[in-house]
Amino acid sequence: MDSSILRLADDELETLAVFRHDLHRNPELSGREYRTSMRIREFLSALPECQIIDMPIETGVVARIPGAQAEVMLRADIDALPQTERTDVPWRSSVPNAMHACGHDLHATALCGAALLLSRMKRAGVELPTTDLVFQPAEETGTGAQMLMDAGLFDRIHPEVCFGMHNWPSVEVGKVVCREGALMAALRNFEVVVRGSGGHGSMPHLNVDPIVCAAAMVQSLQTVVSRNVDPLVAGLLSINMIEGGSPVNRVADEVRMKATVRSLSDDVLERMTERVEEIVGGTARSYGCQGEVIWGRRVPMVWNPPEMMAEAIGCVERSGCSLADAAPTLVGEDFAYYRAHVPSFFFWIGSRGPGAEVHELHAPQFLADDGAISYAAQLYAACVARG
């Protein structure tokens, strides 16, 4: 196949940039992506080869470009984050406390661009497999992939292989990280509730102070990684929120903490969850409190099968991108859930513009460069046109 057919024309890129800026200006949080989903449907419905698949979902879009019997799934996420954008582009977020701080507007636009490319190729007579386009909501809460599957995603589509990608701000536009094995972390978020018995702050002997107990837990939980995880294996425990207390002179009844454990090893993740339970329970008892751990859903690792590596590299080469290298990360991605149903491969695509300062994902200054749109769209399309 002539790889030039996988290149977007200037007018197509202009259309996609306008589309991306609209999504960026109007971000929507996880599970609330109503306008975003509508805009994606409008874009896809304008492509004569594209069919929207009816799904019992409030947000997100599933579509198909019919082709040969073989079936390929392409996935992009579409939700934003609850934070305030601090960039100076004219199309920065217009929504208070919401921004595309992870670049999902770029991902959604790139998948729309791939649909445009594949539709054009099909009209030109290029034989392609059937393509399933999955615009997934609620990746940031780790619930979107499972929600789609619970809604019957794999009853309506039957892909033989699945590809996804995430922009990577430390990698230059035009380059792609294509790595086999563990790429992104298995994780479990959790909440700790420490219950004591509050009362007047002048009478500590009559109270059971959960703040003191919680402080001891914070210190003890730091030993989960330093003393229970092989130092040559990646593991992380991070306590990211603690709240409790009273603005007046009163000992609190309850303290809550939110935290996460992550690893590139399933065994290590399991060991860390065990130690969290033991430390919370033991520390609470020693301070006369009650301690409870409330676990969130376990998100599996993003793991790229070695047997798909050669094919994935070929997709990168056909897309016009070049290969880059980067170490695995303890960032999580619910793309990992699809692997239980279909062989799946995940790329990182460079989103740092020429000479730009690196602002990492979830930073208020983060902004994926528009130049990544064409490379991401072409890589998606190349994953379909693999022959």
N, C-alpha and C positions, 0 to 999 in steps of 0.2 A: 504494500500500500504506500502511495506517495504521501509522506508525512506532511506535506504542505497543505493538504486538505484539512488537517487538524488545527490550522491557524485561524484565529479570529481576524476579521477585517476591521479597519479603523472605525467604520460607522457602527459595527457591532460592539466594539469596545466602548465607544462613546455612549451607546444605549445602556450598556451594562454599568458604566460609571455613574450615570444618572440614577439608575435603579439602586445601586449600592448606596449612594448619598441619601436617597429617600429613606432607605431602611435605617441608615445610621442616624439620621435626624429624628427618626420616630422609633426609638428602641422600645421593646416590650419585654417585661420580665417573664420568668419561667411559668408556663401554663396560661399565660395571658396574651399570647402572640396572635391576637385576632386580626389586627390590621396587617401584620407581617404575612400571615397565612393568606389573607385576601390578595395582597399584592403579588405573592408568588403564584397563586392560582390565575390571576389576570395575565401574568407574563406567560405562563405555560399554555394557557388556553388560546393564546394568539399564535401558537406554533401548530400548524396543521397536522403534524405527525404525533402530537402529544395528547394523551388521554389522562384525565384526572380519575383516580381510583377512589370510589366512595368508601369511606371508612367511618366508623362510629366514634369520631374524635372531635373535640372542640377546637383544638389548634394543631398545627402541623399539616403537611400536605404529602400525599403519596400519589405519584403519577407514573405513567408508562409510555415508552416509545416502542411500539410493537416491532418485532424483527424476527429473526430466526428462532428456532426452538430453544436454543441455549439462552440463559437468562442471567444478567449481571445486575447487581444492586449497587447503587451509588448513594451514599448518605452524607448529608450536611446538617448541622445544627443551626438553630435560628434565634435563640433567646439571648437576652441582654442581662446585665448585672445591676443590682441596686446601689449605684454609686454615682457621684457627680463627675462629669467629664471636665477635664482641664486641658483642652487643646484649643488652638486658635483657628481651625478650619471653618469656613463659612457654613458647612453642613454638619457642625457638631450637634450633639443631642439637644433637642428642644424640650425634652421631658424631664421634669425635676426628679432627681435621685434615680436616674436610669441612664445607662450608657452601654454601648457595645465595647466593653473593656476587654473582651476576649476575641473580638474579630469575627463573631458569628454572622454579622452582616456581609463580610467578605465571603464566608463559606457559602451562604445561601445564594449570593450573587454568582459565585463561580459555578455552582451546580445549575443555576439557570443558564449560564453561559454554555455549559456542557450540553444542556438540552437543546439550545439554539444550534450548536455545532452538529450534534448528532442528527437533529431534524434536517438540517441542510444536507448532510451527507446522505441521509436516506433518500431525499428527493433527487439527489444526483445519481442514485442507483447503486450506492455502496451497500453491500450486504453486511448487516450488523446483527448481533444478537439482540434479543429483547432487553430493553434497559428499564430497570425500576429506579425511579427517582424518589428518594426518601428525605423529606425536609423535616427533621425531627425537632419537636419542642423540648423544653425543660432539660437540657443537658446539664445546666449549671446546678440543678438540684439532684442530679443523678437518677431521675425518675422517668425521663422521656422515652428512652429505648424500651424499658419494660412496659411502659404504658402502651406503646404502639404494639408490642407483641401480645399484650393482654387483650388488645382490641382486635386481634386476629390478623396482624400484618402478614405472617407467614402462611395464613390460609388463603390470602389473596395474591401473594407473590411467591414464587418458588425459585429463588436465585441459586445458581450453582457456585457463585463466588460474590464477595462483597468487598468494596473499597471505600475508604474514608480518608479524610485528611484534616489537619489542623494547621493554621498558620503558626509560624515560629519566628518571633521578633528578633532573635539573635542571628538568624540566617538571612542572607541577602536575597532580595527578589530575584527570581530566576533559578534558584537552587532548591533542591529537595533532599531531605534526609530520608533514606530508605534503608531501614535497619531490621535485621531478623531477630527473633526472640523477644525478650521482655523490653518493652518500649516505655510504657507508662504504668503507674503503680496500681496494685490492688489496695483497697482502702476500706475503712469503716469509720464514719463519723459517729460521735457519741456525746451524750449529755450526762453529767454527774449531778445528782441532787443530794445535798447534804442537809439533813434535818436535825435541828437541835431543839432547845427550849428557851425562848427569849424572855426578856424581862428588863428591868431597869439596869442601866449600865453601871450604876454605883454599887450593885449587889452581884458581883460576878459569881459568888459562891452559891447563889440561888438559881443560876442560869446554866445552860449548856450551850456554849458559843460555837455555832457552825462556821463562823469566819476563821477562827483559829484552826479548826479541824480542816477546813478547805485549804488554808495556807500550807498545812503540813502535807496534804494530798498533792498539792502542786509540786512541792519539793520532791516527794517520794516518787511521783509518776515520772520525773525526769530520769530515774534510774532504770526505767523499762528498757530504754535503748542502750544506755551506757553499761548496764550490767546484765542484760538478758538477751542481747542481740550480738551475734558474731560481728566484730568490727569490720570485717571484710564484706559484709552483706548490708545492703541499703535498708535502713529502717528509720522511721520518724514517728515521734509522738509530739503533737503540738497542741497546747491549750490556748484557745483563741478568744475566749470570752469568759469572764467571771462577773457575776452580779449578786448582790445581796447586801443587806444592811438597812439602816434607817437614818434619815436626816436629823432625827432627834436622839436624845441620849437613851437609846434602847438597844439591847442586844437582839439581833435578828433571829427569826425562827428557822430560816432556810437560806441556803446559798446554792446557786446553780452555776455550773461551768459547762462550756461547750468545747469539744476537742476533736482531734482526728488521729488515727494511726494509719500508717502507710508503709508499704514495702514492695520490693520487686520479687519477693519470695512468698508464696502462699503459706509455707510452714512458719516463717517469721511473723507474718500477720496473725496467724492463729496463736502463736506464743505470746505476742504482745496483748491480744485481747484477754487471754487468760490472766496475765499479770495485772492488767488494769483492774479486773474484777477482784483479784486478791488484794491489791493495794488499797482500793477504795473501801472494800469491806473491812479489812484489818485496821486501817487508819481510823475509820469511823468508830469502830468498837473501842479502840484505845482512847478516844476522846469522849466517849459516852454519847456519840451521835448515831444516827442512822444514815447509811450511804446506799444510794441506788445508781446503777449504771443503765442508761437507756440507749440501746444501740440502734443506729441507723442501718439501712440496707448495705450489705457487703457488695462493693463494686469490684469486679474481677480485674486482673491485669489486662492491659492492651498488649497482646503477644502476637507477633508476626511469624507465621509458620515458615521455617527455612525452605520448605519445598515451593513456596510462592515467591521466593526472593528473586530468582532469575527473571521471572515474568514481570515482577514489579519494576525491576531495573529497566527492562525493555519498555515499559510504559513511560518511565521518566524520560528515556532517550527519545521516544517518539513525540513526546509532548513539547520538545524544545528546551526542556530544563536540563540543568547539569546537577550532578550528585554532590552533596555536601555531607559532612559528618557531624554528629552531635551525640553527647552521652544520653543514656536513658534518663528519665525524670520521675520524681515522685508525685507529679501532677496526675490526677485521675481523669478518666474519660469513659462515659457509659457506652461508647461504641463497643467496649469490651463485651457487652451482653450478647451482641449478635453472633459472636464466635461460637456460642453453644448451638447455633442453628445452621450456620453456613461458614465455610472457610473465608476468613476475613484478613485484610491487610490494611494497615494504617500508615499514611505518610505525614511528615511535617514539611510544609512548604514555606519557603522564605517569605517574610513580609516586611523586611527592613529595606527602606529605600536607600539610594546612593547617598552616602555621607550622613545619614540620619543617626541621631542618638538612639540608643537602645532603651526602650521602656518596656518592661516585661508585661506579660499578660496580667490583667486585673489591676494594673496601675491606672490612676486617673488620667495620666498623660499618654496612655497607650493609643496608638493609631496605626493600623495596618495600611501599608502603602497601596494606592490604587494600582500600581504596576503589577501587583501580584494577581490581579483578577485574571488576566489573560493566561498566565502560567497555570493557575489553579484550574481554570475551566478546561484548558487543553489537556492537563493531566487527567482530570476526570474522564474526558472524552477518550483519551488514549487507553484508559483502563477497559473501555468497552471495545474499541477498535484494536484488539490485540493481535488479530491475524495478519 
